[in-house]
Amino acid sequence: MSDHTGVVQQKSADKPAIEENAFDALERDFQEVLTELMGDKSLERFRAEYEKLHKALKKSYEGEKRLTQKCRELNAEIVANAAKVSTALKLSQEDQALSHLSRRR
């Protein structure tokens, strides 16, 4: 969707897939499960895989936060530039109108 300036409006791109407090809860759960797995040697391979998956999730979450912030910054820049272009077009149209009037006289 775009507004009257042609700038694309973001809907859910501003919200991460996992909210900060939900991710914190996942982190606590991970630590609890990891603590339980530490004592059982028969689950060592499972624990290692669980840690890998958690690391991948954490990396993905951090990347998503970073990209979301970058999207916000770029969107703000687009809005600012759209306003400048709009102002420039308006001034150009006014100049053309004045030029056209002065040529008639």
DOKE-522468 format. One record per atom (N, C-alpha, C): atom name; residue number from 1; x, y, z. Coordinates in steps of 0.05 Angstrom, whole numbers, padded with zeros to 5 digits. Layout:
! residues N
CA|NUM|X|Y|Z .
...
***
This chain:
! residues 105
N|1|00017|-00023|00000 .
CA|1|00000|00000|00000 .
C|1|00018|00025|00000 .
N|2|00009|00046|-00014 .
CA|2|00025|00070|-00014 .
C|2|00006|00094|-00008 .
N|3|00018|00115|00004 .
CA|3|00003|00138|00010 .
C|3|00003|00157|-00013 .
N|4|-00006|00182|-00010 .
CA|4|-00008|00201|-00031 .
C|4|00019|00210|-00043 .
N|5|00040|00205|-00028 .
CA|5|00067|00212|-00038 .
C|5|00080|00189|-00053 .
N|6|00066|00166|-00054 .
CA|6|00077|00143|-00067 .
C|6|00095|00126|-00049 .
N|7|00098|00134|-00024 .
CA|7|00115|00119|-00006 .
C|7|00101|00094|00004 .
N|8|00114|00072|00002 .
CA|8|00103|00047|00011 .
C|8|00101|00047|00041 .
N|9|00077|00041|00051 .
CA|9|00073|00039|00080 .
C|9|00077|00011|00090 .
N|10|00091|00008|00112 .
CA|10|00096|-00018|00124 .
C|10|00073|-00026|00142 .
N|11|00065|-00051|00141 .
CA|11|00044|-00060|00160 .
C|11|00056|-00073|00183 .
N|12|00064|-00098|00180 .
CA|12|00075|-00113|00203 .
C|12|00105|-00114|00202 .
N|13|00118|-00101|00184 .
CA|13|00147|-00102|00182 .
C|13|00161|-00089|00206 .
N|14|00146|-00072|00220 .
CA|14|00157|-00059|00243 .
C|14|00159|-00077|00268 .
N|15|00143|-00098|00268 .
CA|15|00143|-00116|00291 .
C|15|00159|-00141|00285 .
N|16|00177|-00148|00303 .
CA|16|00192|-00173|00299 .
C|16|00173|-00197|00301 .
N|17|00181|-00220|00288 .
CA|17|00165|-00244|00290 .
C|17|00162|-00253|00319 .
N|18|00183|-00250|00334 .
CA|18|00182|-00257|00363 .
C|18|00186|-00231|00379 .
N|19|00167|-00224|00395 .
CA|19|00170|-00200|00412 .
C|19|00193|-00203|00431 .
N|20|00204|-00181|00440 .
CA|20|00228|-00181|00458 .
C|20|00222|-00198|00484 .
N|21|00199|-00193|00496 .
CA|21|00193|-00208|00521 .
C|21|00189|-00238|00516 .
N|22|00178|-00245|00493 .
CA|22|00174|-00273|00486 .
C|22|00201|-00286|00481 .
N|23|00220|-00271|00469 .
CA|23|00246|-00282|00464 .
C|23|00261|-00286|00490 .
N|24|00258|-00267|00509 .
CA|24|00270|-00270|00535 .
C|24|00260|-00295|00549 .
N|25|00234|-00300|00546 .
CA|25|00222|-00325|00558 .
C|25|00234|-00350|00545 .
N|26|00237|-00349|00519 .
CA|26|00250|-00371|00505 .
C|26|00279|-00375|00515 .
N|27|00292|-00354|00519 .
CA|27|00320|-00356|00529 .
C|27|00321|-00369|00557 .
N|28|00303|-00361|00574 .
CA|28|00301|-00374|00601 .
C|28|00295|-00403|00599 .
N|29|00275|-00410|00582 .
CA|29|00268|-00438|00578 .
C|29|00292|-00454|00567 .
N|30|00306|-00442|00549 .
CA|30|00330|-00455|00538 .
C|30|00350|-00462|00560 .
N|31|00355|-00442|00577 .
CA|31|00374|-00446|00598 .
C|31|00365|-00468|00617 .
N|32|00339|-00469|00623 .
CA|32|00328|-00490|00641 .
C|32|00332|-00517|00629 .
N|33|00324|-00520|00604 .
CA|33|00327|-00546|00590 .
C|33|00356|-00554|00588 .
N|34|00373|-00535|00582 .
CA|34|00402|-00541|00580 .
C|34|00413|-00551|00606 .
N|35|00404|-00539|00628 .
CA|35|00413|-00547|00655 .
C|35|00404|-00576|00660 .
N|36|00380|-00582|00653 .
CA|36|00370|-00610|00656 .
C|36|00385|-00630|00639 .
N|37|00392|-00622|00615 .
CA|37|00406|-00640|00597 .
C|37|00435|-00645|00605 .
N|38|00447|-00626|00619 .
CA|38|00475|-00628|00626 .
C|38|00482|-00653|00643 .
N|39|00463|-00662|00659 .
CA|39|00469|-00684|00676 .
C|39|00466|-00711|00663 .
N|40|00455|-00713|00639 .
CA|40|00450|-00739|00627 .
C|40|00468|-00742|00602 .
N|41|00487|-00760|00605 .
CA|41|00507|-00765|00583 .
C|41|00493|-00778|00559 .
N|42|00471|-00793|00563 .
CA|42|00458|-00805|00540 .
C|42|00444|-00785|00522 .
N|43|00440|-00761|00532 .
CA|43|00427|-00740|00516 .
C|43|00447|-00719|00506 .
N|44|00473|-00726|00506 .
CA|44|00494|-00707|00498 .
C|44|00490|-00698|00469 .
N|45|00484|-00716|00451 .
CA|45|00480|-00709|00423 .
C|45|00456|-00691|00420 .
N|46|00435|-00697|00434 .
CA|46|00410|-00681|00434 .
C|46|00417|-00653|00444 .
N|47|00431|-00651|00466 .
CA|47|00438|-00625|00478 .
C|47|00455|-00608|00458 .
N|48|00474|-00621|00445 .
CA|48|00491|-00606|00425 .
C|48|00473|-00596|00402 .
N|49|00455|-00612|00392 .
CA|49|00437|-00603|00371 .
C|49|00418|-00581|00380 .
N|50|00409|-00584|00405 .
CA|50|00391|-00564|00417 .
C|50|00406|-00537|00419 .
N|51|00431|-00538|00427 .
CA|51|00447|-00513|00429 .
C|51|00451|-00501|00401 .
N|52|00456|-00517|00381 .
CA|52|00459|-00507|00353 .
C|52|00434|-00493|00344 .
N|53|00411|-00506|00349 .
CA|53|00386|-00494|00340 .
C|53|00380|-00468|00355 .
N|54|00386|-00467|00380 .
CA|54|00382|-00443|00396 .
C|54|00401|-00421|00385 .
N|55|00425|-00428|00379 .
CA|55|00444|-00408|00369 .
C|55|00434|-00397|00342 .
N|56|00424|-00414|00325 .
CA|56|00413|-00406|00299 .
C|56|00389|-00388|00303 .
N|57|00371|-00395|00322 .
CA|57|00348|-00378|00327 .
C|57|00356|-00351|00337 .
N|58|00376|-00350|00356 .
CA|58|00385|-00325|00367 .
C|58|00398|-00307|00345 .
N|59|00414|-00319|00328 .
CA|59|00426|-00304|00306 .
C|59|00405|-00293|00287 .
N|60|00385|-00309|00281 .
CA|60|00363|-00301|00263 .
C|60|00348|-00278|00276 .
N|61|00342|-00280|00302 .
CA|61|00327|-00259|00316 .
C|61|00343|-00233|00317 .
N|62|00369|-00234|00322 .
CA|62|00385|-00210|00322 .
C|62|00386|-00197|00295 .
N|63|00389|-00214|00274 .
CA|63|00389|-00204|00247 .
C|63|00363|-00191|00239 .
N|64|00341|-00203|00248 .
CA|64|00314|-00192|00243 .
C|64|00312|-00164|00256 .
N|65|00321|-00162|00281 .
CA|65|00320|-00136|00295 .
C|65|00336|-00116|00280 .
N|66|00360|-00123|00272 .
CA|66|00378|-00105|00257 .
C|66|00365|-00096|00231 .
N|67|00354|-00115|00216 .
CA|67|00341|-00108|00190 .
C|67|00316|-00091|00194 .
N|68|00301|-00097|00215 .
CA|68|00277|-00081|00220 .
C|68|00284|-00053|00226 .
N|69|00305|-00049|00242 .
CA|69|00315|-00021|00248 .
C|69|00324|-00008|00222 .
N|70|00339|-00022|00205 .
CA|70|00348|-00011|00180 .
C|70|00324|-00003|00162 .
N|71|00303|-00020|00162 .
CA|71|00279|-00013|00146 .
C|71|00266|00012|00157 .
N|72|00265|00015|00183 .
CA|72|00254|00040|00194 .
C|72|00270|00064|00186 .
N|73|00296|00062|00187 .
CA|73|00313|00084|00179 .
C|73|00310|00091|00150 .
N|74|00310|00070|00133 .
CA|74|00307|00075|00104 .
C|74|00279|00087|00098 .
N|75|00259|00077|00112 .
CA|75|00232|00087|00107 .
C|75|00230|00117|00115 .
N|76|00243|00124|00137 .
CA|76|00243|00152|00145 .
C|76|00258|00169|00125 .
N|77|00279|00158|00114 .
CA|77|00295|00173|00093 .
C|77|00278|00176|00068 .
N|78|00263|00156|00061 .
CA|78|00246|00157|00037 .
C|78|00224|00178|00041 .
N|79|00212|00179|00065 .
CA|79|00191|00198|00071 .
C|79|00203|00226|00069 .
N|80|00226|00230|00081 .
CA|80|00239|00257|00080 .
C|80|00245|00265|00052 .
N|81|00256|00247|00036 .
CA|81|00262|00253|00008 .
C|81|00237|00258|-00009 .
N|82|00216|00243|-00003 .
CA|82|00191|00247|-00017 .
C|82|00180|00275|-00012 .
N|83|00183|00284|00013 .
CA|83|00174|00311|00020 .
C|83|00190|00332|00005 .
N|84|00216|00327|00003 .
CA|84|00234|00346|-00012 .
C|84|00226|00346|-00042 .
N|85|00221|00323|-00053 .
CA|85|00214|00321|-00081 .
C|85|00187|00336|-00086 .
N|86|00169|00331|-00068 .
CA|86|00143|00344|-00070 .
C|86|00146|00375|-00069 .
N|87|00162|00385|-00051 .
CA|87|00167|00413|-00049 .
C|87|00181|00424|-00074 .
N|88|00200|00409|-00084 .
CA|88|00214|00417|-00109 .
C|88|00195|00418|-00132 .
N|89|00177|00398|-00134 .
CA|89|00158|00398|-00156 .
C|89|00139|00422|-00154 .
N|90|00130|00428|-00130 .
CA|90|00112|00450|-00126 .
C|90|00126|00476|-00134 .
N|91|00151|00480|-00125 .
CA|91|00166|00504|-00132 .
C|91|00170|00506|-00162 .
N|92|00176|00483|-00175 .
CA|92|00180|00483|-00203 .
C|92|00155|00491|-00218 .
N|93|00132|00480|-00209 .
CA|93|00107|00487|-00222 .
C|93|00100|00517|-00218 .
N|94|00106|00527|-00195 .
CA|94|00102|00556|-00190 .
C|94|00120|00573|-00208 .
N|95|00145|00564|-00210 .
CA|95|00163|00579|-00228 .
C|95|00154|00578|-00257 .
N|96|00144|00555|-00266 .
CA|96|00134|00553|-00293 .
C|96|00110|00570|-00297 .
N|97|00093|00571|-00277 .
CA|97|00069|00588|-00280 .
C|97|00077|00618|-00281 .
N|98|00096|00626|-00264 .
CA|98|00105|00654|-00265 .
C|98|00118|00660|-00291 .
N|99|00134|00642|-00301 .
CA|99|00148|00645|-00327 .
C|99|00128|00648|-00349 .
N|100|00108|00631|-00349 .
CA|100|00087|00632|-00369 .
C|100|00071|00658|-00368 .
N|101|00066|00668|-00344 .
CA|101|00052|00694|-00341 .
C|101|00069|00717|-00351 .
N|102|00095|00716|-00345 .
CA|102|00112|00738|-00353 .
C|102|00116|00738|-00383 .
N|103|00114|00716|-00396 .
CA|103|00117|00715|-00426 .
C|103|00092|00726|-00439 .
N|104|00069|00723|-00426 .
CA|104|00044|00733|-00437 .
C|104|00044|00763|-00437 .
N|105|00058|00775|-00418 .
CA|105|00057|00805|-00415 .
C|105|00076|00818|-00433 .
***
